[in-house]
Amino acid sequence: MFTTILISVLIISLIAAALAAVLAVSENYLGDYGPCKITINKESELEVRGGKSLLALLSQEKIFIPSACGGRGTCGMCKLKVLEGGGPLLPTEEPFLSDEERDSNVRLSCQVKVRNDIEIQIPDEIFAVQEFKCRCADILELTHDIRQFTFELIEPEKIDFVPGQYVQLFTPAYEKSSEEVYRAYSISSDARNDGKIELIIRLVPNGICTTYCFDYLKEGDEVKLNGPYGDFQLSDTEAPIIFIAGGSGMAPIKSMLHQMVNTDNKRKASYFFGANKVSELFLGDLMKDFESQLADFTYVPVVANPEPEENWDGETGLVTEAVKRQIDDASVCEAYLCGSPGMIDASIAVLKELGMKEENIFYDKFA
Ligand code: FES
């Protein structure tokens, strides 16, 4: 009986190994579609080897398309127009495209496999995106699962970004992942300090990039990132501002607050920052500095479940409940939100209840 089981396991293992070998060979040979041409904006042409996604081939040629999920088809950010070639629209793309986008041939570049010549159109600002070689200069533990990483720029030496924008951090293959990936993180630094980029990153269990950053990346190591991307940024109106964030959603709001100090912005602003426990709040001293530097700024930390021994006497419950308690009428305000999809959706619902117009709500949702 035991021998029969052993032989069966052996046969199954051999079949699995043979299948893996066939897949590897197919990937190398059948997945190679030979030389293909990518024509961009009817102007430039790239000669590539077909077989990979359009996103990957463009990135290989140093043309970086926003891709917050690293090409997994879950963020919907890698859109561009495919005017010719590219094959039919895939079911994985459909949920991310409006009727109008489908009619104008918008596709998710991570889902389009290049098998023959292809013609695409991409916005001019994408060409302004650069790749930066950096050195990890400092790693600061903010909470048990959130750290602030400071990267000194080596080449180019400076970055020009608008507070609220994000970069994509490259993770090389390492012990726990054979995949090379990019992940998007909002810049948290002061744009005036253009020789550095600071990111606030929360550890995602089994996350390829965050595990690399938390368990492998050390001060002094070189990393690559590209950017800046995104249009999440302060408007130039005088409308009072409601900021709402949680966890690493602190990043773009912190950068915007530096910007408000630098430009002597006098807009009234309230910042509701949600955490589960008091120990999950961070950068409180910096927020106090902002309160003293800005004309009319209030920081409102909100703790959902404070422990009795934490002696918390501030706002409690969900961050949206605190917003409701403190704001009676949001009809003339603008809101800037950053956090999980659940927190953003709940915040939008509450702000609309308080009279805010949808077009005055700006957000950066984690993919
Ligand atoms: S990179 Fe294509 S959907 Fe995220």
Residues whose N, C-alpha, C, O or C-beta is under 5 A from the ligand:
A	BS01	FES	P66 S67 A68 C69 G70 G71 R72 G73 T74 C75 G76 M77 C78 L108 C110
